Amino acid sequence: MKLDIEKVDFFNGVTSLVAKCSIGSGLLLVLLYCNSINFYPRNIQAGDGLFFIWVSLVFGFIFSIVTLLFSMPGYTLYSALRLLNPWRRKLKPNSNFFDSAAIHLFSIITVAVFSIAIYFNDLNFQLSLGEIRNFVFLLIALFINGVFFSNIFEANPNRDNKWLKPISLLFLFVLPSFIIDGFFYNSLNGAMEKLGVRESQSSVYIDMDELPVVSDALKVSGYSLLGIDKISEKRFKIPNTIIEFQGVGDTNLIRLCRDKECPSIHIKAEKMTVSKPNKAT
């Protein structure tokens, strides 16, 4: 019985440690997100600890998937270049380009789907120095992540795998965020959208007594009230806009239009409701 009690105590200790680490990492992620939008929620409750755990879990899942989908085409690029290199280091016979055909096929499908998404979303890329620099950094990150992917999944007797694999795994996740502009924060924004903290295409219904605040913010920034609809004597509507933060604390942050330069304002959570496209308020 003593052994069983010790096991239970050990399990409780591990569970408590994991929960605390999840809350801590979730809190850090929320702070990073809030810093990126220059907004910090107020009156956070003790029960919001569960929210921080969910942030940690959802972001971890999304970031892992994005990194994996990014690294696999990098591995295909690295394998192709290595195949064409006549001075390449000899690999173990079962570790070559064609034995990883399933990974390469999935990489090609990933690139094709991503290219189609860019085409149908009408994303225009200008041939500027900044765009060229970003593209070069993207290729560099792809190639390096391909090398890390190779270190993790390929067997090679010429390599010391004791420390190489965990180090490669660490840099596989860390490196793209430092080299590719927006890699980390786009993943974080995606996690916040899945959690409902951020809404990228929604209509907001706000109490009429907040209209002067909205009007002043738009006028100061040079925008008009043309997109704002009066619904009733008590409420008005801002259609197709971005909610940058909601659901935690007593104050939300909304952008008054989809333009990046459009002002954002603080609205009390009790004074607004949100409607997604094709859904009733």
Beta strands, then each sheet from edge to edge (+ up, - down):
strand 1: 199-207
strand 2: 229-230
strand 3: 235-245
strand 4: 251-255
strand 5: 264-268
strand 6: 272-275
sheet 1: 2+ 3- 1+ 6-
sheet 2: 2+ 3- 4+ 5-
end
